[in-house]
Amino acid sequence: MPIKVIPFNGGFPYPPNEKNDCVALRMHGKEAQSIEISFPFHEDTPNFTLSITESLDLRNAIDQLVDLKMLEKPRGN
């Protein structure tokens, strides 16, 4: 059962710039048809189950949002 953890700064002010939160991704074996997404430090947040297609759609959406081609080119002085 592969598990990936993505740490990030959850917005808590202290200590500053510390990655104090995370998202956990879990796939139940290589032949699994879904990926489970959870926020382990947020007890009130349910786990989300995405199909492989939905997971790839999410990945593609994130890739498109952070694509450097979408940033404005610097203007010459």
All heavy atoms as a GROMACS GRO file, in nm:
protein
  612
    1MET      N    1   0.085  -0.118   0.000
    1MET     CA    2   0.000   0.000   0.000
    1MET      C    3   0.090   0.124   0.000
    1MET      O    4   0.139   0.164   0.103
    1MET     CB    5  -0.089  -0.005   0.124
    1MET     CG    6  -0.163   0.119   0.150
    1MET     SD    7  -0.277   0.123   0.290
    1MET     CE    8  -0.297  -0.042   0.342
    2PRO      N    9   0.113   0.184  -0.117
    2PRO     CA   10   0.196   0.304  -0.123
    2PRO      C   11   0.127   0.423  -0.057
    2PRO      O   12   0.009   0.445  -0.076
    2PRO     CB   13   0.214   0.329  -0.273
    2PRO     CG   14   0.159   0.211  -0.343
    2PRO     CD   15   0.074   0.137  -0.247
    3ILE      N   16   0.206   0.498   0.018
    3ILE     CA   17   0.157   0.620   0.083
    3ILE      C   18   0.257   0.732   0.055
    3ILE      O   19   0.378   0.712   0.066
    3ILE     CB   20   0.142   0.602   0.236
    3ILE    CG1   21   0.037   0.497   0.266
    3ILE    CG2   22   0.108   0.735   0.303
    3ILE    CD1   23   0.022   0.464   0.412
    4LYS      N   24   0.207   0.847   0.016
    4LYS     CA   25   0.290   0.967  -0.004
    4LYS      C   26   0.237   1.075   0.089
    4LYS      O   27   0.116   1.090   0.105
    4LYS     CB   28   0.283   1.017  -0.148
    4LYS     CG   29   0.338   0.922  -0.250
    4LYS     CD   30   0.488   0.920  -0.241
    4LYS     CE   31   0.544   0.832  -0.353
    4LYS     NZ   32   0.687   0.823  -0.346
    5VAL      N   33   0.327   1.150   0.149
    5VAL     CA   34   0.289   1.260   0.239
    5VAL      C   35   0.347   1.388   0.182
    5VAL      O   36   0.466   1.393   0.146
    5VAL     CB   37   0.341   1.234   0.381
    5VAL    CG1   38   0.310   1.352   0.472
    5VAL    CG2   39   0.281   1.106   0.438
    6ILE      N   40   0.264   1.491   0.173
    6ILE     CA   41   0.307   1.621   0.123
    6ILE      C   42   0.295   1.722   0.235
    6ILE      O   43   0.185   1.765   0.269
    6ILE     CB   44   0.221   1.666   0.001
    6ILE    CG1   45   0.231   1.566  -0.113
    6ILE    CG2   46   0.266   1.803  -0.047
    6ILE    CD1   47   0.118   1.472  -0.119
    7PRO      N   48   0.408   1.758   0.298
    7PRO     CA   49   0.403   1.858   0.405
    7PRO      C   50   0.387   1.999   0.349
    7PRO      O   51   0.432   2.028   0.238
    7PRO     CB   52   0.538   1.843   0.476
    7PRO     CG   53   0.625   1.765   0.385
    7PRO     CD   54   0.539   1.701   0.280
    8PHE      N   55   0.319   2.083   0.425
    8PHE     CA   56   0.302   2.223   0.387
    8PHE      C   57   0.279   2.306   0.511
    8PHE      O   58   0.249   2.254   0.618
    8PHE     CB   59   0.188   2.242   0.285
    8PHE     CG   60   0.050   2.208   0.339
    8PHE    CD1   61  -0.030   2.306   0.393
    8PHE    CD2   62   0.003   2.077   0.335
    8PHE    CE1   63  -0.157   2.275   0.442
    8PHE    CE2   64  -0.123   2.045   0.382
    8PHE     CZ   65  -0.203   2.144   0.437
    9ASN      N   66   0.295   2.438   0.497
    9ASN     CA   67   0.269   2.530   0.608
    9ASN      C   68   0.119   2.548   0.618
    9ASN      O   69   0.056   2.602   0.528
    9ASN     CB   70   0.339   2.664   0.583
    9ASN     CG   71   0.319   2.760   0.697
    9ASN    OD1   72   0.220   2.753   0.770
    9ASN    ND2   73   0.413   2.851   0.715
   10GLY      N   74   0.062   2.504   0.728
   10GLY     CA   75  -0.082   2.509   0.746
   10GLY      C   76  -0.137   2.644   0.786
   10GLY      O   77  -0.255   2.656   0.816
   11GLY      N   78  -0.054   2.746   0.787
   11GLY     CA   79  -0.102   2.879   0.819
   11GLY      C   80  -0.092   2.916   0.966
   11GLY      O   81  -0.134   3.022   1.006
   12PHE      N   82  -0.037   2.827   1.046
   12PHE     CA   83  -0.018   2.859   1.187
   12PHE      C   84   0.102   2.952   1.200
   12PHE      O   85   0.206   2.930   1.138
   12PHE     CB   86   0.006   2.732   1.269
   12PHE     CG   87  -0.109   2.636   1.261
   12PHE    CD1   88  -0.097   2.517   1.190
   12PHE    CD2   89  -0.230   2.664   1.322
   12PHE    CE1   90  -0.202   2.428   1.181
   12PHE    CE2   91  -0.336   2.575   1.313
   12PHE     CZ   92  -0.321   2.457   1.243
   13PRO      N   93   0.090   3.059   1.278
   13PRO     CA   94   0.197   3.159   1.281
   13PRO      C   95   0.325   3.114   1.352
   13PRO      O   96   0.431   3.167   1.324
   13PRO     CB   97   0.134   3.277   1.353
   13PRO     CG   98   0.023   3.219   1.433
   13PRO     CD   99  -0.024   3.098   1.358
   14TYR      N  100   0.317   3.018   1.443
   14TYR     CA  101   0.436   2.980   1.518
   14TYR      C  102   0.459   2.832   1.510
   14TYR      O  103   0.366   2.754   1.529
   14TYR     CB  104   0.422   3.023   1.665
   14TYR     CG  105   0.404   3.169   1.678
   14TYR    CD1  106   0.279   3.225   1.702
   14TYR    CD2  107   0.513   3.254   1.664
   14TYR    CE1  108   0.263   3.361   1.712
   14TYR    CE2  109   0.497   3.391   1.675
   14TYR     CZ  110   0.372   3.443   1.699
   14TYR     OH  111   0.357   3.579   1.708
   15PRO      N  112   0.579   2.786   1.487
   15PRO     CA  113   0.696   2.863   1.443
   15PRO      C  114   0.681   2.904   1.298
   15PRO      O  115   0.622   2.831   1.219
   15PRO     CB  116   0.813   2.767   1.462
   15PRO     CG  117   0.754   2.631   1.467
   15PRO     CD  118   0.611   2.646   1.509
   16PRO      N  119   0.735   3.019   1.262
   16PRO     CA  120   0.719   3.069   1.124
   16PRO      C  121   0.793   2.981   1.023
   16PRO      O  122   0.895   2.922   1.055
   16PRO     CB  123   0.779   3.209   1.131
   16PRO     CG  124   0.871   3.207   1.247
   16PRO     CD  125   0.814   3.108   1.345
   17ASN      N  126   0.737   2.973   0.904
   17ASN     CA  127   0.798   2.902   0.791
   17ASN      C  128   0.822   2.753   0.817
   17ASN      O  129   0.907   2.691   0.756
   17ASN     CB  130   0.930   2.968   0.750
   17ASN     CG  131   0.910   3.112   0.711
   17ASN    OD1  132   0.813   3.146   0.644
   17ASN    ND2  133   0.999   3.198   0.755
   18GLU      N  134   0.749   2.696   0.909
   18GLU     CA  135   0.762   2.552   0.936
   18GLU      C  136   0.648   2.479   0.866
   18GLU      O  137   0.534   2.521   0.869
   18GLU     CB  138   0.755   2.524   1.086
   18GLU     CG  139   0.768   2.376   1.117
   18GLU     CD  140   0.763   2.349   1.266
   18GLU    OE1  141   0.850   2.402   1.337
   18GLU    OE2  142   0.672   2.278   1.310
   19LYS      N  143   0.681   2.368   0.804
   19LYS     CA  144   0.579   2.284   0.741
   19LYS      C  145   0.514   2.201   0.850
   19LYS      O  146   0.562   2.095   0.886
   19LYS     CB  147   0.642   2.199   0.631
   19LYS     CG  148   0.693   2.284   0.517
   19LYS     CD  149   0.746   2.202   0.405
   19LYS     CE  150   0.788   2.294   0.292
   19LYS     NZ  151   0.832   2.221   0.176
   20ASN      N  152   0.403   2.251   0.904
   20ASN     CA  153   0.341   2.191   1.021
   20ASN      C  154   0.209   2.123   0.990
   20ASN      O  155   0.131   2.095   1.080
   20ASN     CB  156   0.322   2.298   1.129
   20ASN     CG  157   0.252   2.421   1.075
   20ASN    OD1  158   0.183   2.415   0.974
   20ASN    ND2  159   0.271   2.534   1.142
   21ASP      N  160   0.182   2.096   0.865
   21ASP     CA  161   0.060   2.027   0.826
   21ASP      C  162   0.095   1.937   0.708
   21ASP      O  163   0.205   1.944   0.654
   21ASP     CB  164  -0.047   2.129   0.786
   21ASP     CG  165  -0.189   2.077   0.807
   21ASP    OD1  166  -0.206   1.954   0.819
   21ASP    OD2  167  -0.282   2.159   0.808
   22CYS      N  168   0.003   1.849   0.669
   22CYS     CA  169   0.033   1.763   0.555
   22CYS      C  170  -0.094   1.707   0.492
   22CYS      O  171  -0.201   1.710   0.553
   22CYS     CB  172   0.126   1.650   0.594
   22CYS     SG  173   0.051   1.520   0.693
   23VAL      N  174  -0.077   1.660   0.371
   23VAL     CA  175  -0.180   1.586   0.299
   23VAL      C  176  -0.121   1.448   0.278
   23VAL      O  177  -0.004   1.434   0.241
   23VAL     CB  178  -0.210   1.651   0.162
   23VAL    CG1  179  -0.305   1.564   0.082
   23VAL    CG2  180  -0.266   1.788   0.178
   24ALA      N  181  -0.200   1.344   0.304
   24ALA     CA  182  -0.155   1.207   0.281
   24ALA      C  183  -0.232   1.147   0.165
   24ALA      O  184  -0.355   1.160   0.156
   24ALA     CB  185  -0.176   1.124   0.408
   25LEU      N  186  -0.160   1.083   0.075
   25LEU     CA  187  -0.219   1.016  -0.039
   25LEU      C  188  -0.192   0.866  -0.024
   25LEU      O  189  -0.079   0.826   0.003
   25LEU     CB  190  -0.158   1.066  -0.170
   25LEU     CG  191  -0.160   1.216  -0.194
   25LEU    CD1  192  -0.081   1.250  -0.318
   25LEU    CD2  193  -0.302   1.264  -0.206
   26ARG      N  194  -0.296   0.785  -0.042
   26ARG     CA  195  -0.280   0.640  -0.025
   26ARG      C  196  -0.348   0.567  -0.139
   26ARG      O  197  -0.461   0.599  -0.178
   26ARG     CB  198  -0.339   0.596   0.108
   26ARG     CG  199  -0.330   0.447   0.131
   26ARG     CD  200  -0.365   0.408   0.270
   26ARG     NE  201  -0.500   0.449   0.303
   26ARG     CZ  202  -0.560   0.418   0.417
   26ARG    NH1  203  -0.496   0.350   0.510
   26ARG    NH2  204  -0.683   0.458   0.441
   27MET      N  205  -0.277   0.467  -0.190
   27MET     CA  206  -0.332   0.383  -0.295
   27MET      C  207  -0.322   0.239  -0.245
   27MET      O  208  -0.216   0.194  -0.204
   27MET     CB  209  -0.252   0.402  -0.424
   27MET     CG  210  -0.310   0.340  -0.545
   27MET     SD  211  -0.218   0.397  -0.690
   27MET     CE  212  -0.310   0.315  -0.815
   28HIS      N  213  -0.432   0.169  -0.248
   28HIS     CA  214  -0.438   0.032  -0.194
   28HIS      C  215  -0.387  -0.068  -0.298
   28HIS      O  216  -0.465  -0.138  -0.362
   28HIS     CB  217  -0.580  -0.003  -0.152
   28HIS     CG  218  -0.630   0.081  -0.040
   28HIS    ND1  219  -0.600   0.057   0.093
   28HIS    CD2  220  -0.707   0.194  -0.039
   28HIS    CE1  221  -0.657   0.147   0.169
   28HIS    NE2  222  -0.722   0.233   0.092
   29GLY      N  223  -0.257  -0.072  -0.320
   29GLY     CA  224  -0.198  -0.166  -0.414
   29GLY      C  225  -0.186  -0.110  -0.554
   29GLY      O  226  -0.249  -0.012  -0.590
   30LYS      N  227  -0.101  -0.176  -0.637
   30LYS     CA  228  -0.074  -0.128  -0.772
   30LYS      C  229  -0.196  -0.135  -0.863
   30LYS      O  230  -0.208  -0.060  -0.958
   30LYS     CB  231   0.039  -0.208  -0.834
   30LYS     CG  232   0.173  -0.181  -0.772
   30LYS     CD  233   0.282  -0.259  -0.843
   30LYS     CE  234   0.417  -0.228  -0.782
   30LYS     NZ  235   0.525  -0.298  -0.850
   31GLU      N  236  -0.287  -0.227  -0.836
   31GLU     CA  237  -0.404  -0.246  -0.922
   31GLU      C  238  -0.527  -0.169  -0.872
   31GLU      O  239  -0.636  -0.186  -0.924
   31GLU     CB  240  -0.438  -0.395  -0.931
   31GLU     CG  241  -0.325  -0.480  -0.987
   31GLU     CD  242  -0.285  -0.442  -1.128
   31GLU    OE1  243  -0.374  -0.410  -1.208
   31GLU    OE2  244  -0.164  -0.441  -1.157
   32ALA      N  245  -0.508  -0.084  -0.772
   32ALA     CA  246  -0.620  -0.009  -0.714
   32ALA      C  247  -0.683   0.082  -0.818
   32ALA      O  248  -0.615   0.133  -0.907
   32ALA     CB  249  -0.575   0.071  -0.593
   33GLN      N  250  -0.811   0.105  -0.806
   33GLN     CA  251  -0.884   0.190  -0.898
   33GLN      C  252  -0.913   0.328  -0.841
   33GLN      O  253  -0.988   0.406  -0.900
   33GLN     CB  254  -1.016   0.122  -0.938
   33GLN     CG  255  -0.996  -0.009  -1.010
   33GLN     CD  256  -0.919   0.010  -1.140
   33GLN    OE1  257  -0.954   0.094  -1.221
   33GLN    NE2  258  -0.813  -0.067  -1.159
   34SER      N  259  -0.854   0.358  -0.724
   34SER     CA  260  -0.878   0.488  -0.662
   34SER      C  261  -0.760   0.527  -0.573
   34SER      O  262  -0.676   0.444  -0.538
   34SER     CB  263  -1.006   0.486  -0.579
   34SER     OG  264  -0.994   0.394  -0.475
   35ILE      N  265  -0.757   0.656  -0.540
   35ILE     CA  266  -0.657   0.711  -0.449
   35ILE      C  267  -0.731   0.782  -0.337
   35ILE      O  268  -0.824   0.858  -0.363
   35ILE     CB  269  -0.563   0.808  -0.523
   35ILE    CG1  270  -0.478   0.731  -0.624
   35ILE    CG2  271  -0.475   0.886  -0.426
   35ILE    CD1  272  -0.388   0.817  -0.708
   36GLU      N  273  -0.689   0.756  -0.215
   36GLU     CA  274  -0.750   0.820  -0.098
   36GLU      C  275  -0.666   0.940  -0.057
   36GLU      O  276  -0.544   0.929  -0.046
   36GLU     CB  277  -0.758   0.720   0.016
   36GLU     CG  278  -0.830   0.770   0.138
   36GLU     CD  279  -0.838   0.663   0.244
   36GLU    OE1  280  -0.919   0.570   0.229
   36GLU    OE2  281  -0.761   0.673   0.342
   37ILE      N  282  -0.732   1.053  -0.037
   37ILE     CA  283  -0.665   1.176   0.006
   37ILE      C  284  -0.716   1.209   0.146
   37ILE      O  285  -0.837   1.212   0.170
   37ILE     CB  286  -0.697   1.292  -0.089
   37ILE    CG1  287  -0.651   1.258  -0.231
   37ILE    CG2  288  -0.632   1.421  -0.040
   37ILE    CD1  289  -0.694   1.359  -0.335
   38SER      N  290  -0.622   1.233   0.238
   38SER     CA  291  -0.664   1.266   0.374
   38SER      C  292  -0.578   1.379   0.430
   38SER      O  293  -0.465   1.401   0.387
   38SER     CB  294  -0.656   1.144   0.465
   38SER     OG  295  -0.524   1.097   0.476
   39PHE      N  296  -0.635   1.448   0.525
   39PHE     CA  297  -0.567   1.553   0.600
   39PHE      C  298  -0.558   1.502   0.744
   39PHE      O  299  -0.649   1.525   0.824
   39PHE     CB  300  -0.644   1.685   0.593
   39PHE     CG  301  -0.653   1.741   0.453
   39PHE    CD1  302  -0.751   1.700   0.365
   39PHE    CD2  303  -0.559   1.834   0.410
   39PHE    CE1  304  -0.758   1.751   0.237
   39PHE    CE2  305  -0.564   1.886   0.281
   39PHE     CZ  306  -0.665   1.844   0.194
   40PRO      N  307  -0.451   1.429   0.779
   40PRO     CA  308  -0.447   1.359   0.908
   40PRO      C  309  -0.455   1.446   1.032
   40PRO      O  310  -0.496   1.398   1.137
   40PRO     CB  311  -0.315   1.282   0.902
   40PRO     CG  312  -0.237   1.342   0.791
   40PRO     CD  313  -0.334   1.407   0.698
   41PHE      N  314  -0.419   1.573   1.022
   41PHE     CA  315  -0.423   1.660   1.139
   41PHE      C  316  -0.555   1.736   1.152
   41PHE      O  317  -0.570   1.823   1.236
   41PHE     CB  318  -0.306   1.759   1.138
   41PHE     CG  319  -0.173   1.690   1.144
   41PHE    CD1  320  -0.081   1.706   1.042
   41PHE    CD2  321  -0.140   1.606   1.249
   41PHE    CE1  322   0.041   1.642   1.046
   41PHE    CE2  323  -0.018   1.541   1.255
   41PHE     CZ  324   0.074   1.560   1.152
   42HIS      N  325  -0.651   1.703   1.066
   42HIS     CA  326  -0.782   1.769   1.067
   42HIS      C  327  -0.890   1.663   1.089
   42HIS      O  328  -0.941   1.605   0.993
   42HIS     CB  329  -0.805   1.844   0.934
   42HIS     CG  330  -0.701   1.947   0.908
   42HIS    ND1  331  -0.716   2.079   0.942
   42HIS    CD2  332  -0.578   1.937   0.852
   42HIS    CE1  333  -0.607   2.146   0.908
   42HIS    NE2  334  -0.522   2.061   0.852
   43GLU      N  335  -0.921   1.638   1.213
   43GLU     CA  336  -1.013   1.530   1.248
   43GLU      C  337  -1.152   1.548   1.189
   43GLU      O  338  -1.222   1.452   1.162
   43GLU     CB  339  -1.021   1.515   1.399
   43GLU     CG  340  -0.891   1.472   1.463
   43GLU     CD  341  -0.898   1.472   1.615
   43GLU    OE1  342  -1.007   1.498   1.670
   43GLU    OE2  343  -0.795   1.445   1.677
   44ASP      N  344  -1.195   1.672   1.169
   44ASP     CA  345  -1.329   1.700   1.118
   44ASP      C  346  -1.339   1.692   0.966
   44ASP      O  347  -1.447   1.706   0.910
   44ASP     CB  348  -1.376   1.838   1.163
   44ASP     CG  349  -1.392   1.847   1.314
   44ASP    OD1  350  -1.402   1.740   1.378
   44ASP    OD2  351  -1.392   1.958   1.367
   45THR      N  352  -1.226   1.672   0.899
   45THR     CA  353  -1.225   1.667   0.753
   45THR      C  354  -1.231   1.521   0.707
   45THR      O  355  -1.146   1.441   0.745
   45THR     CB  356  -1.098   1.733   0.698
   45THR    OG1  357  -1.090   1.866   0.748
   45THR    CG2  358  -1.098   1.736   0.546
   46PRO      N  359  -1.329   1.488   0.626
   46PRO     CA  360  -1.338   1.349   0.580
   46PRO      C  361  -1.228   1.317   0.479
   46PRO      O  362  -1.170   1.407   0.417
   46PRO     CB  363  -1.475   1.343   0.511
   46PRO     CG  364  -1.500   1.483   0.465
   46PRO     CD  365  -1.435   1.572   0.570
   47ASN      N  366  -1.200   1.188   0.464
   47ASN     CA  367  -1.109   1.145   0.358
   47ASN      C  368  -1.183   1.153   0.226
   47ASN      O  369  -1.305   1.136   0.220
   47ASN     CB  370  -1.062   1.002   0.382
   47ASN     CG  371  -0.976   0.991   0.506
   47ASN    OD1  372  -0.934   1.090   0.563
   47ASN    ND2  373  -0.949   0.871   0.548
   48PHE      N  374  -1.110   1.179   0.120
   48PHE     CA  375  -1.168   1.186  -0.014
   48PHE      C  376  -1.115   1.069  -0.095
   48PHE      O  377  -0.996   1.037  -0.088
   48PHE     CB  378  -1.129   1.317  -0.083
   48PHE     CG  379  -1.175   1.439  -0.009
   48PHE    CD1  380  -1.090   1.504   0.080
   48PHE    CD2  381  -1.302   1.489  -0.027
   48PHE    CE1  382  -1.131   1.616   0.149
   48PHE    CE2  383  -1.345   1.602   0.042
   48PHE     CZ  384  -1.259   1.665   0.131
   49THR      N  385  -1.200   1.007  -0.172
   49THR     CA  386  -1.158   0.898  -0.259
   49THR      C  387  -1.182   0.943  -0.403
   49THR      O  388  -1.294   0.975  -0.441
   49THR     CB  389  -1.237   0.770  -0.230
   49THR    OG1  390  -1.216   0.734  -0.092
   49THR    CG2  391  -1.190   0.656  -0.319
   50LEU      N  392  -1.073   0.948  -0.480
   50LEU     CA  393  -1.080   0.988  -0.620
   50LEU      C  394  -1.045   0.868  -0.708
   50LEU      O  395  -0.952   0.794  -0.678
   50LEU     CB  396  -0.981   1.101  -0.650
   50LEU     CG  397  -0.998   1.232  -0.574
   50LEU    CD1  398  -0.888   1.330  -0.614
   50LEU    CD2  399  -1.133   1.293  -0.597
   51SER      N  400  -1.118   0.854  -0.817
   51SER     CA  401  -1.082   0.751  -0.915
   51SER      C  402  -0.947   0.790  -0.976
   51SER      O  403  -0.900   0.903  -0.960
   51SER     CB  404  -1.189   0.741  -1.024
   51SER     OG  405  -1.185   0.858  -1.104
   52ILE      N  406  -0.885   0.697  -1.046
   52ILE     CA  407  -0.758   0.728  -1.110
   52ILE      C  408  -0.776   0.843  -1.210
   52ILE      O  409  -0.694   0.935  -1.215
   52ILE     CB  410  -0.701   0.603  -1.181
   52ILE    CG1  411  -0.675   0.490  -1.078
   52ILE    CG2  412  -0.574   0.636  -1.257
   52ILE    CD1  413  -0.582   0.526  -0.965
   53THR      N  414  -0.883   0.842  -1.284
   53THR     CA  415  -0.910   0.950  -1.380
   53THR      C  416  -0.925   1.084  -1.308
   53THR      O  417  -0.868   1.185  -1.351
   53THR     CB  418  -1.037   0.920  -1.462
   53THR    OG1  419  -1.019   0.795  -1.529
   53THR    CG2  420  -1.065   1.028  -1.562
   54GLU      N  421  -1.000   1.086  -1.199
   54GLU     CA  422  -1.018   1.210  -1.122
   54GLU      C  423  -0.884   1.256  -1.063
   54GLU      O  424  -0.856   1.377  -1.060
   54GLU     CB  425  -1.120   1.190  -1.012
   54GLU     CG  426  -1.261   1.169  -1.062
   54GLU     CD  427  -1.356   1.119  -0.955
   54GLU    OE1  428  -1.312   1.051  -0.860
   54GLU    OE2  429  -1.476   1.147  -0.969
   55SER      N  430  -0.803   1.162  -1.017
   55SER     CA  431  -0.672   1.195  -0.962
   55SER      C  432  -0.582   1.258  -1.067
   55SER      O  433  -0.514   1.357  -1.040
   55SER     CB  434  -0.604   1.069  -0.906
   55SER     OG  435  -0.681   1.012  -0.805
   56LEU      N  436  -0.586   1.203  -1.188
   56LEU     CA  437  -0.507   1.260  -1.297
   56LEU      C  438  -0.559   1.397  -1.337
   56LEU      O  439  -0.481   1.488  -1.370
   56LEU     CB  440  -0.504   1.165  -1.416
   56LEU     CG  441  -0.429   1.034  -1.392
   56LEU    CD1  442  -0.446   0.940  -1.510
   56LEU    CD2  443  -0.283   1.059  -1.362
   57ASP      N  444  -0.690   1.416  -1.333
   57ASP     CA  445  -0.749   1.547  -1.361
   57ASP      C  446  -0.701   1.650  -1.258
   57ASP      O  447  -0.669   1.764  -1.293
   57ASP     CB  448  -0.901   1.541  -1.360
   57ASP     CG  449  -0.960   1.468  -1.480
   57ASP    OD1  450  -0.887   1.449  -1.581
   57ASP    OD2  451  -1.079   1.430  -1.473
   58LEU      N  452  -0.695   1.610  -1.131
   58LEU     CA  453  -0.647   1.698  -1.026
   58LEU      C  454  -0.500   1.734  -1.050
   58LEU      O  455  -0.460   1.850  -1.042
   58LEU     CB  456  -0.665   1.634  -0.888
   58LEU     CG  457  -0.609   1.709  -0.769
   58LEU    CD1  458  -0.675   1.846  -0.755
   58LEU    CD2  459  -0.626   1.628  -0.642
   59ARG      N  460  -0.419   1.634  -1.081
   59ARG     CA  461  -0.278   1.658  -1.110
   59ARG      C  462  -0.262   1.754  -1.227
   59ARG      O  463  -0.183   1.848  -1.222
   59ARG     CB  464  -0.206   1.527  -1.141
   59ARG     CG  465  -0.056   1.550  -1.167
   59ARG     CD  466   0.008   1.445  -1.249
   59ARG     NE  467  -0.056   1.434  -1.379
   59ARG     CZ  468  -0.030   1.335  -1.464
   59ARG    NH1  469   0.053   1.240  -1.430
   59ARG    NH2  470  -0.091   1.330  -1.580
   60ASN      N  471  -0.338   1.732  -1.334
   60ASN     CA  472  -0.329   1.819  -1.451
   60ASN      C  473  -0.370   1.961  -1.420
   60ASN      O  474  -0.310   2.057  -1.469
   60ASN     CB  475  -0.413   1.761  -1.566
   60ASN     CG  476  -0.356   1.632  -1.619
   60ASN    OD1  477  -0.239   1.602  -1.601
   60ASN    ND2  478  -0.441   1.555  -1.686
   61ALA      N  479  -0.474   1.977  -1.337
   61ALA     CA  480  -0.519   2.111  -1.298
   61ALA      C  481  -0.411   2.184  -1.219
   61ALA      O  482  -0.385   2.302  -1.243
   61ALA     CB  483  -0.648   2.101  -1.217
   62ILE      N  484  -0.345   2.114  -1.128
   62ILE     CA  485  -0.237   2.175  -1.050
   62ILE      C  486  -0.121   2.210  -1.142
   62ILE      O  487  -0.064   2.320  -1.133
   62ILE     CB  488  -0.193   2.082  -0.936
   62ILE    CG1  489  -0.305   2.071  -0.832
   62ILE    CG2  490  -0.064   2.133  -0.871
   62ILE    CD1  491  -0.283   1.964  -0.727
   63ASP      N  492  -0.085   2.119  -1.232
   63ASP     CA  493   0.022   2.148  -1.328
   63ASP      C  494  -0.008   2.273  -1.410
   63ASP      O  495   0.079   2.356  -1.432
   63ASP     CB  496   0.044   2.029  -1.422
   63ASP     CG  497   0.117   1.914  -1.358
   63ASP    OD1  498   0.173   1.932  -1.248
   63ASP    OD2  499   0.119   1.806  -1.419
   64GLN      N  500  -0.132   2.288  -1.453
   64GLN     CA  501  -0.170   2.404  -1.533
   64GLN      C  502  -0.163   2.533  -1.452
   64GLN      O  503  -0.124   2.638  -1.503
   64GLN     CB  504  -0.310   2.385  -1.590
   64GLN     CG  505  -0.316   2.281  -1.698
   64GLN     CD  506  -0.459   2.251  -1.741
   64GLN    OE1  507  -0.554   2.308  -1.690
   64GLN    NE2  508  -0.473   2.159  -1.835
   65LEU      N  509  -0.200   2.525  -1.324
   65LEU     CA  510  -0.198   2.646  -1.241
   65LEU      C  511  -0.056   2.695  -1.213
   65LEU      O  512  -0.034   2.815  -1.199
   65LEU     CB  513  -0.270   2.620  -1.108
   65LEU     CG  514  -0.421   2.614  -1.116
   65LEU    CD1  515  -0.479   2.570  -0.982
   65LEU    CD2  516  -0.479   2.748  -1.156
   66VAL      N  517   0.038   2.604  -1.200
   66VAL     CA  518   0.175   2.644  -1.165
   66VAL      C  519   0.268   2.646  -1.285
   66VAL      O  520   0.387   2.672  -1.270
   66VAL     CB  521   0.234   2.554  -1.054
   66VAL    CG1  522   0.154   2.565  -0.927
   66VAL    CG2  523   0.244   2.410  -1.099
   67ASP      N  524   0.216   2.621  -1.403
   67ASP     CA  525   0.297   2.620  -1.523
   67ASP      C  526   0.362   2.757  -1.542
   67ASP      O  527   0.295   2.860  -1.546
   67ASP     CB  528   0.209   2.587  -1.644
   67ASP     CG  529   0.290   2.567  -1.771
   67ASP    OD1  530   0.414   2.589  -1.769
   67ASP    OD2  531   0.230   2.527  -1.872
   68LEU      N  532   0.493   2.756  -1.555
   68LEU     CA  533   0.567   2.882  -1.570
   68LEU      C  534   0.526   2.958  -1.695
   68LEU      O  535   0.540   3.080  -1.702
   68LEU     CB  536   0.718   2.856  -1.572
   68LEU     CG  537   0.776   2.806  -1.441
   68LEU    CD1  538   0.924   2.778  -1.457
   68LEU    CD2  539   0.752   2.906  -1.330
   69LYS      N  540   0.472   2.890  -1.795
   69LYS     CA  541   0.429   2.957  -1.916
   69LYS      C  542   0.312   3.050  -1.888
   69LYS      O  543   0.286   3.143  -1.965
   69LYS     CB  544   0.388   2.855  -2.022
   69LYS     CG  545   0.502   2.770  -2.070
   69LYS     CD  546   0.451   2.666  -2.168
   69LYS     CE  547   0.554   2.559  -2.189
   69LYS     NZ  548   0.501   2.446  -2.263
   70MET      N  549   0.240   3.026  -1.780
   70MET     CA  550   0.123   3.108  -1.750
   70MET      C  551   0.162   3.237  -1.677
   70MET      O  552   0.083   3.328  -1.663
   70MET     CB  553   0.023   3.029  -1.665
   70MET     CG  554  -0.039   2.915  -1.740
   70MET     SD  555  -0.153   2.821  -1.640
   70MET     CE  556  -0.283   2.940  -1.613
   71LEU      N  557   0.288   3.245  -1.630
   71LEU     CA  558   0.332   3.365  -1.559
   71LEU      C  559   0.368   3.472  -1.661
   71LEU      O  560   0.416   3.445  -1.772
   71LEU     CB  561   0.455   3.333  -1.473
   71LEU     CG  562   0.432   3.234  -1.360
   71LEU    CD1  563   0.564   3.207  -1.288
   71LEU    CD2  564   0.330   3.286  -1.263
   72GLU      N  565   0.346   3.596  -1.623
   72GLU     CA  566   0.380   3.706  -1.711
   72GLU      C  567   0.530   3.714  -1.728
   72GLU      O  568   0.606   3.704  -1.630
   72GLU     CB  569   0.327   3.837  -1.651
   72GLU     CG  570   0.349   3.956  -1.738
   72GLU     CD  571   0.289   4.083  -1.678
   72GLU    OE1  572   0.187   4.070  -1.609
   72GLU    OE2  573   0.348   4.189  -1.699
   73LYS      N  574   0.575   3.737  -1.851
   73LYS     CA  575   0.718   3.749  -1.877
   73LYS      C  576   0.769   3.881  -1.820
   73LYS      O  577   0.700   3.983  -1.828
   73LYS     CB  578   0.745   3.743  -2.026
   73LYS     CG  579   0.714   3.607  -2.086
   73LYS     CD  580   0.747   3.603  -2.233
   73LYS     CE  581   0.714   3.466  -2.287
   73LYS     NZ  582   0.745   3.456  -2.430
   74PRO      N  583   0.892   3.879  -1.764
   74PRO     CA  584   0.947   4.003  -1.710
   74PRO      C  585   0.968   4.106  -1.821
   74PRO      O  586   1.006   4.073  -1.932
   74PRO     CB  587   1.082   3.962  -1.650
   74PRO     CG  588   1.090   3.815  -1.662
   74PRO     CD  589   0.978   3.765  -1.745
   75ARG      N  590   0.941   4.229  -1.789
   75ARG     CA  591   0.959   4.338  -1.886
   75ARG      C  592   1.098   4.395  -1.872
   75ARG      O  593   1.149   4.412  -1.762
   75ARG     CB  594   0.855   4.447  -1.860
   75ARG     CG  595   0.714   4.397  -1.882
   75ARG     CD  596   0.614   4.503  -1.856
   75ARG     NE  597   0.481   4.448  -1.876
   75ARG     CZ  598   0.372   4.499  -1.825
   75ARG    NH1  599   0.378   4.606  -1.750
   75ARG    NH2  600   0.255   4.442  -1.848
   76GLY      N  601   1.158   4.426  -1.987
   76GLY     CA  602   1.292   4.486  -1.985
   76GLY      C  603   1.290   4.628  -1.933
   76GLY      O  604   1.192   4.700  -1.947
   77ASN      N  605   1.398   4.668  -1.866
   77ASN     CA  606   1.406   4.805  -1.811
   77ASN      C  607   1.458   4.901  -1.912
   77ASN      O  608   1.544   4.895  -1.980
   77ASN     CB  609   1.493   4.808  -1.686
   77ASN     CG  610   1.425   4.730  -1.573
   77ASN    OD1  611   1.309   4.694  -1.585
   77ASN    ND2  612   1.499   4.707  -1.468
   0.00000   0.00000   0.00000
